[in-house]
Amino acid sequence: MAAEYSFDIVSKLNLAEVENALNQARKEVQTRFDFKGGNPAIELQEKSILLSAGSKLTLQNLLDVVQAKLTKRNVSLKFFDVGEEKPTSKGALKQTLEFKEGITKEEAKRLVELIKKNGLKVKTQIQDERLRVTSKVKDDLQKVIQIAKDNEGAFPFQFVNYN
């Protein structure tokens, strides 16, 4: 029997890069004049980033700085759901950026449909928050990767465990 080759399509956030981006954003906030007196804060939580500031304009500028730093560190903004601005008990405003990780069942099914539509001889299997693709022909797997890259949807993804 011929060997089977496979890889997984996953959507995983690189927390080290997120932390680096937030550290760069904090440094920029400390040096910029428009943030003086606005009490801006950037806090990394378990599954989100919490931004707080004294005014709506300062909070919006803080969000812009954080998003710019994330983009500069090659962290896709598709990993984040930006929450609404909410007032705090001290009269400031806060906003949360929730992390989105993993491939949903709907997105996995959409990818499977795209793969099947192209008539490639590959097997797909949805496993929790990942999609396993197997084939006896490595070239078919390369074509699947290209199809997936060309049709990147509402989430960013990576290709792992290629063997």
N, C-alpha and C positions, 0 to 999 in steps of 0.2 A: 504494500500500500504506500502511496506517495505521501510525503510529509505535508502537513497542513500548516499554513502560516496564519498569523492572526495579529490583531492590534485592538486596543480599546479607544473609544472616543469618550473623553471625559471633559467636565467643565470644573476646573479647580482653580481657586484663587491663590496666588502666591503671597502669603501673609508677610514674608520677609520684605518683599518689594513694597507692600502697602505700608509697612512700618517705616521703611526708608523714605518713602514719599511723604508720610506724615511728619517725620523729623525735619525734612527739608522745608515743608510748609510752615512748621513752627518757627524755624529760623527766619524765614522770610517775613512772617508776621511780626516778629520781634523787631525787625529793622525798618519796616515800612511805616511812614508817618501817618498814613490814613487809618492805621489800626490803633494808634495811641489813644488811650482813655476809653476805648470801646470794650475792654476786657474780653478779647477773643480767646477762645480755648478750643483745642482739638484733642479729643480723647478716643483712643482705640479701645473698644469693648470687645466682648467675646465674639459676637456676630454682627457688629456694626461699628460705625464711626459716629461719635457725638460731637457736633459743632455747637458752640454757644457764643453769643456776642450781645452787646448792649443795645444795638439798633438793627433795624431791618437791612439797611445798606451795608453795615459792617458784616452782618451774617452772610449776605449775598456775596460780598467780596471774599470772605473767608471760604465759602463754598467754591468760588472760582479758583482761588489759589490751590485748594486741595485737589480739585479736579485736574488742574494744570500739572501739578506735581505727579499725580497718579498716571496721567497720560505720558509724561516725560519718562517715567520709569516703566513704560510699556505694560501698564495694568489697564485693561479695558474698562471703560466706564459702564459697560453692559453688566458688570458684576454687581452693580449697586442700584438699589431702589432709593431715590431721594424722597424722604418724608416731608411732611408739611412743617412749616414753621410753627412752633408752639411757645407761648409765653411761660417763663419760669416764675417761681414765687418771689424772686428778687427783682422782677421787672425787666429781666433780660429776655432774649429769645434763644430757643434751641432748635436744632434740626438734626435728624438722624439719617445716616446713609446705611441702609440694611444690606448685608451681603447676600448675594444669590449664587449658590453653588450647586453643582449637579445638573444633570440633564433630566428634565421632566419627561414623563411618559409620552406626553403629546409631542414634544420635540424629538424624542427618540423615534416615535412612529413616523413623523414627518421625514426624518433622515432615512429610515428604512424604505419608505415609499419612493424617495428620490433615487436610492440605490437600485431598487427593483425596476424602476422606470427605465433605467439605462441598460437593463438586460445583462448585468454582470453575473458571473457564476460565483457568487459569494453567499455565505450564510451569515445572518445577523441574529443577535440574541440580546434582548434588553435585560440587563442585570442591575437592579437597583437604580443607581444614578449614573450608569455608564452603558455604553453600547459596544458589544463585542462583535467584531467582524472577522470571519475566517474564510480562507480560500486555499485551494491547492496551487494557485498561480499568484506569484508575488505581484505581477503586473496589474492584476485585477485589484489588489489591495491599494496599489499606488493610484489607480483610477478612482477608487472610492475616496481616498484622501483628497484628491483634486476636486471631486464632486462636492464633498463636504465643505472644503474651503471656499468654493465658488458660491455656495448657498448658505453661508453663515447667517443664522437668523438672529433671534432675540438674545442669544447667549454666546459667549466666546467658548471655544473648546480647544482641547489639545489631544494629540495622538500619543498614547503611551503603550508600553508592553509590546512593542513591535518585535515579533520573532517569527 
